[in-house]
Amino acid sequence: MLALADGERHGYAIAREIDAVTKGAVRMGPGTLYGTLQRLVASALVEPSHAPHRSGDDPRRRYYRLTARGRSTLKTEIGRLATVVSVARRRHVLDTPRPEAV
């Protein structure tokens, strides 16, 4: 959903955004990507965009965008994750490990 936070995208652009943001750590193949999009659409978190295709765009491309419910859910999840990261920092879980004493 975060890949759609700043506007609608088609499937391939979503996959490229995820790859770029995670610096290649997360790669979504077509099966995973479109299966996830179907579940998000079924949950009313994402919807297909009915906006006209861009000039020179393949007319078979489907664009997706967040719904109001999806945006609200995304904000809630980001807040939850921020809390988890905050706790991890307080507990020094994210500190660089120190070499073991000899």
C-alpha positions in Angstrom: 0.0 0.0 0.0 2.9 2.3 0.7 3.8 2.1 -3.0 0.5 3.7 -3.8 0.6 6.4 -1.1 1.7 9.2 -3.5 -0.6 8.3 -6.3 -1.9 5.6 -8.6 0.4 3.1 -10.3 0.1 0.1 -12.6 1.3 -3.3 -11.4 4.8 -3.2 -12.9 5.4 0.3 -11.5 4.3 -0.9 -8.1 6.9 -3.8 -8.3 9.6 -1.3 -9.4 8.8 1.1 -6.6 9.0 -1.8 -4.0 12.3 -2.9 -5.5 13.7 0.6 -5.4 12.6 1.5 -1.9 13.9 -1.7 -0.4 17.1 -1.5 -2.5 16.3 -5.0 -3.9 15.7 -6.6 -0.5 12.0 -7.2 -1.5 11.1 -8.3 -5.0 7.6 -9.2 -5.9 7.0 -11.5 -8.8 3.8 -11.2 -10.8 2.0 -13.9 -9.0 2.7 -12.4 -5.6 2.1 -8.9 -6.7 -1.2 -9.5 -8.4 -2.4 -11.9 -5.7 -1.7 -9.2 -3.1 -3.5 -6.6 -5.2 -6.5 -8.8 -5.5 -6.7 -9.3 -1.8 -6.3 -5.5 -1.2 -9.1 -4.8 -3.7 -11.3 -7.5 -2.0 -10.6 -5.8 1.3 -11.5 -2.4 -0.1 -8.0 -1.0 0.7 -7.1 -0.5 -2.9 -9.3 0.0 -6.0 -8.6 -0.1 -9.7 -8.4 3.4 -11.1 -10.8 4.2 -13.8 -8.8 7.3 -14.9 -8.0 7.4 -18.6 -4.7 5.8 -19.7 -1.7 8.0 -20.1 -0.6 9.0 -23.6 1.4 6.1 -25.2 0.5 3.8 -22.4 -0.5 0.2 -23.0 -4.3 0.1 -22.8 -4.1 -3.3 -21.0 -2.4 -1.8 -18.0 -4.5 -1.6 -14.9 -3.8 1.2 -12.5 -4.5 1.0 -8.8 -5.0 3.6 -6.1 -5.5 3.6 -2.3 -9.1 4.0 -1.1 -9.8 6.3 1.9 -10.0 3.1 4.0 -6.6 2.0 2.6 -5.0 5.3 3.4 -6.4 5.1 7.0 -5.2 1.6 7.4 -1.8 2.5 6.0 -1.4 5.4 8.5 -2.4 3.1 11.4 0.1 0.4 10.3 2.9 3.0 10.0 2.1 4.3 13.5 2.2 0.7 14.8 5.6 0.1 13.2 6.9 3.4 14.5 6.0 2.3 18.0 7.8 -1.1 17.5 10.9 0.7 16.2 10.9 3.1 19.1 10.8 0.2 21.6 13.6 -1.6 19.7 15.7 1.6 19.9 15.1 2.0 23.7 16.1 -1.6 24.2 19.2 -1.1 22.0 18.1 -3.9 19.7 19.1 -1.8 16.7 22.6 -0.9 18.1 25.6 -2.2 16.2 26.7 -5.4 17.9 30.0 -5.1 19.8 32.7 -7.7 19.3 32.8 -10.3 22.0 35.5 -9.8 24.7 38.4 -12.1 24.3 
